[in-house]
Amino acid sequence: MNRLISLISLLLISAVRLSAQEMSISKLQTLPDLGATQGVTKIADQVYIYGDREVGMMKSYSLNDSLVYTGQEFLFTVDGKDLINHPTGIAYSEGSPTFIGNSIRLNTEGTLWKAVIYAIDWEGFLKTKTLDGNLLATIEDDACIQGTRPEYVSYKGKMLVATSDYGPSLNEVRLYDPEKLIHAQKSSDPGVMVGKFTCSPWVQNLHWIADEGILILIQNQIEGKLWRLTFLDFEASIKAGKEVVLNQIDLDRKDELEGFCLLNTSLGLAVSSSRTQNAALINIPQLLKF
């Protein structure tokens, strides 16, 4: 029986490897007035893309044959002042606190970072379009090594906030208890971090595939250039204390990949920091069965 289970697992992983290699960009778009785009998330039927224009901000889009701007723009400001100036990651899960990361590189070597995680009232933010009255908590992510980029994941039936580093070495995926995090001053406070594992470099963002238990590292192949998606067996990575890679896909784009999310079972969306052709719709083979 164990040999049969192992064989089935091997065949499933092989299918992912085979089909994922067929991922291809079907359409490129230019989305203006985002500054350097920093990430994307899909919530219900809306696609939210965020960037670091003159202030940190976000726009919403609907999907037809391409992304269509809804006319809704949101600013990460309080009293008109920029608060989340470099948004990196939006962790949203219905019924749980919403967290947004802010990662700021303090030196050219990438050895000093200022990283903050904000808890916000998401519905209030969508209604008022600023953070005025919607900021719930500010947490210094001092457990980080090189920045913060929160994303909800599920482990053993519990929702956790995963985040990761960006840098050439010493990178980790860390797991935070959201209820402890929202009441903490720092991510290093007792009980906040409940697990971690090491991962490969240049992680710009994370994307969770709940039905498959797969965590995607949204990466660059080298610092600031060339697109890479790394699919991890999440539970196996936690148990091993290091990333367990199911597949790694390099896409033929020379700019800086910043974010990726699945739009449906056959289509993904990647965004880059370029000012033109900064959004790419990506065909995903049905064999992936996301």
ZIKA-V76797 format. One record per pair of residues at least 24 apart in sequence whose C-alpha atoms are under 10 Angstrom apart, sorted by sequence separation. I is the first residue (numbers start at 1). J is the second residue. If there is no record, write none. Layout:
i	j
I	J
I	J
This chain:
i	j
33	57
34	58
46	70
48	72
49	73
50	74
51	75
52	76
76	100
97	121
98	122
115	139
116	140
117	141
145	169
146	170
147	171
149	173
150	174
151	175
152	176
172	196
173	197
174	198
206	230
207	231
208	232
226	250
227	251
228	252
265	289
266	290
33	58
34	59
48	73
50	75
55	80
56	81
57	82
97	122
98	123
115	140
116	141
117	142
145	170
146	171
148	173
150	175
172	197
173	198
203	228
209	234
226	251
227	252
228	253
265	290
33	59
48	74
50	76
55	81
56	82
114	140
115	141
116	142
145	171
146	172
148	174
150	176
152	178
171	197
172	198
173	199
202	228
203	229
208	234
217	243
226	252
227	253
264	290
55	82
56	83
57	84
88	115
90	117
114	141
115	142
144	171
145	172
171	198
172	199
173	200
203	230
226	253
227	254
31	59
54	82
55	83
56	84
57	85
88	116
89	117
90	118
91	119
94	122
113	141
114	142
115	143
116	144
144	172
170	198
171	199
172	200
215	243
217	245
225	253
226	254
227	255
228	256
229	257
262	290
55	84
56	85
57	86
58	87
87	116
88	117
90	119
113	142
115	144
144	173
169	198
170	199
171	200
172	201
216	245
221	250
225	254
226	255
227	256
228	257
55	85
56	86
57	87
87	117
92	122
114	144
115	145
144	174
169	199
170	200
171	201
173	203
200	230
215	245
216	246
220	250
221	251
224	254
225	255
226	256
227	257
229	259
54	85
55	86
56	87
113	144
114	145
115	146
116	147
117	148
143	174
161	192
162	193
169	200
170	201
171	202
172	203
214	245
215	246
216	247
217	248
219	250
220	251
224	255
225	256
226	257
227	258
229	260
251	282
52	84
53	85
55	87
56	88
84	116
113	145
114	146
115	147
116	148
117	149
118	150
161	193
164	196
168	200
169	201
171	203
214	246
216	248
224	256
225	257
52	85
53	86
84	117
112	145
113	146
114	147
115	148
116	149
117	150
160	193
161	194
162	195
163	196
164	197
165	198
166	199
167	200
168	201
169	202
173	206
199	232
221	254
223	256
224	257
51	85
52	86
84	118
111	145
112	146
113	147
114	148
115	149
160	194
162	196
164	198
165	199
166	200
167	201
168	202
220	254
222	256
224	258
51	86
52	87
83	118
110	145
111	146
112	147
113	148
160	195
164	199
165	200
166	201
167	202
168	203
220	255
221	256
31	67
50	86
51	87
52	88
110	146
165	201
166	202
167	203
220	256
221	257
29	66
30	67
31	68
50	87
51	88
99	136
110	147
164	201
165	202
166	203
167	204
197	234
219	256
220	257
27	65
28	66
29	67
31	69
50	88
98	136
99	137
100	138
101	139
102	140
103	141
164	202
165	203
166	204
199	237
219	257
220	258
27	66
34	73
50	89
97	136
99	138
101	140
102	141
164	203
165	204
166	205
198	237
218	257
219	258
50	90
99	139
101	141
141	181
163	203
164	204
165	205
197	237
198	238
218	258
219	259
105	146
140	181
164	205
196	237
197	238
218	259
219	260
48	90
104	146
105	147
139	181
163	205
164	206
196	238
197	239
198	240
199	241
200	242
217	259
218	260
103	146
104	147
138	181
139	182
141	184
142	185
143	186
144	187
163	206
195	238
196	239
197	240
198	241
199	242
200	243
217	260
218	261
227	270
103	147
104	148
137	181
138	182
139	183
140	184
141	185
142	186
143	187
144	188
162	206
173	217
195	239
196	240
197	241
198	242
199	243
216	260
102	147
103	148
137	182
138	183
139	184
140	185
141	186
142	187
143	188
162	207
196	241
197	242
198	243
199	244
216	261
227	272
56	102
101	147
102	148
103	149
136	182
137	183
138	184
139	185
140	186
141	187
142	188
143	189
162	208
195	241
196	242
197	243
198	244
199	245
84	131
101	148
102	149
136	183
137	184
138	185
139	186
140	187
141	188
142	189
196	243
197	244
225	272
38	86
39	87
40	88
41	89
83	131
100	148
101	149
102	150
137	185
138	186
139	187
140	188
141	189
37	86
38	87
39	88
40	89
41	90
43	92
76	125
82	131
100	149
101	150
139	188
143	192
224	273
36	86
37	87
38	88
39	89
40	90
41	91
42	92
43	93
75	125
80	130
99	149
100	150
101	151
143	193
37	88
38	89
39	90
41	92
43	94
74	125
75	126
79	130
80	131
99	150
100	151
74	126
77	129
78	130
79	131
80	132
98	150
99	151
204	256
205	257
206	258
207	259
209	261
218	270
73	126
74	127
75	128
76	129
77	130
78	131
79	132
98	151
99	152
153	206
162	215
164	217
166	219
204	257
205	258
206	259
207	260
208	261
209	262
72	126
74	128
75	129
76	130
77	131
78	132
79	133
98	152
149	203
151	205
152	206
153	207
154	208
166	220
168	222
203	257
204	258
205	259
206	260
207	261
208	262
74	129
75	130
76	131
77	132
78	133
148	203
149	204
150	205
151	206
152	207
153	208
154	209
155	210
167	222
168	223
202	257
203	258
204	259
205	260
206	261
207	262
73	129
74	130
75	131
76	132
78	134
96	152
110	166
111	167
146	202
147	203
148	204
149	205
150	206
151	207
152	208
153	209
154	210
167	223
203	259
204	260
205	261
72	129
73	130
74	131
75	132
78	135
110	167
111	168
146	203
147	204
148	205
149	206
150	207
151	208
153	210
166	223
77	135
91	149
92	150
93	151
109	167
110	168
152	210
155	213
76	135
88	147
89	148
90	149
91	150
92	151
93	152
109	168
119	178
154	213
88	148
89	149
90	150
91	151
92	152
93	153
153	213
87	148
88	149
89	150
90	151
91	152
92	153
105	166
153	214
87	149
88	150
89	151
90	152
91	153
99	161
101	163
103	165
119	181
120	182
153	215
88	151
96	159
98	161
103	166
118	181
119	182
175	238
96	160
117	181
118	182
119	183
151	215
173	237
174	238
117	182
173	238
60	126
93	159
93	160
93	161
173	241
91	160
92	161
117	186
172	241
173	242
91	161
116	186
117	187
172	242
173	243
58	129
91	162
116	187
172	243
57	129
91	163
57	130
89	163
88	163
89	164
212	288
214	290
212	289
211	289
212	290
99	178
155	234
156	235
211	290
98	178
154	234
155	235
210	290
97	178
153	234
154	235
209	290
96	178
97	179
99	181
96	179
99	182
155	238
97	181
98	182
97	182
39	149
41	151
89	204
90	205
91	206
88	204
89	205
90	206
91	207
88	205
89	206
88	206
89	207
39	204
40	205
38	204
39	205
41	207
38	205
39	206
40	207
89	258
88	258
89	259
88	259
39	218
63	263
67	269
51	258
50	259
49	259
20	231
67	279
66	279
67	280
17	231
47	261
66	280
67	281
16	231
66	281
47	263
65	281
46	263
38	256
39	257
40	258
41	259
42	260
45	263
37	256
38	257
39	258
40	259
41	260
42	261
13	233
36	256
37	257
38	258
39	259
40	260
41	261
42	262
43	263
37	258
38	259
39	260
40	261
41	262
42	263
50	271
51	272
52	273
36	258
37	259
38	260
39	261
40	262
41	263
42	264
47	269
49	271
51	273
21	247
23	249
25	251
20	247
21	248
22	249
23	250
24	251
25	252
42	269
20	248
21	249
23	251
24	252
25	253
41	269
17	246
18	247
20	249
21	250
40	269
16	246
17	247
21	251
40	270
49	279
16	247
17	248
39	270
40	271
13	245
14	246
17	249
39	271
40	272
13	246
14	247
38	271
39	272
12	246
13	247
37	271
38	272
39	273
36	271
37	272
38	273
36	272
37	273
36	273
37	274
35	273
36	274
37	275
34	273
35	274
36	275
40	279
31	271
34	274
35	275
26	267
28	269
30	271
34	275
37	278
25	267
26	268
27	269
28	270
29	271
33	275
36	278
37	279
23	266
24	267
25	268
28	271
31	274
32	275
23	267
24	268
25	269
30	274
31	275
32	276
34	278
23	268
25	270
30	275
31	276
32	277
30	276
31	277
32	278
29	276
30	277
31	278
28	276
29	277
30	278
31	279
28	277
29	278
30	279
27	277
28	278
29	279
30	280
28	279
29	280
27	279
28	280
29	281
27	280
28	281
26	280
27	281
28	282
25	280
26	281
27	282
24	280
25	281
26	282
27	283
24	281
25	282
26	283
24	282
25	283
26	284
23	282
24	283
25	284
23	283
24	284
22	283
23	284
24	285
22	284
23	285
20	283
21	284
22	285
20	284
21	285
19	284
20	285
19	285
20	286
18	285
19	286
20	287
19	287
20	288
16	285
18	287
19	288
18	288
16	287
17	288
15	287
16	288
15	288
16	289
12	287
13	288
12	288
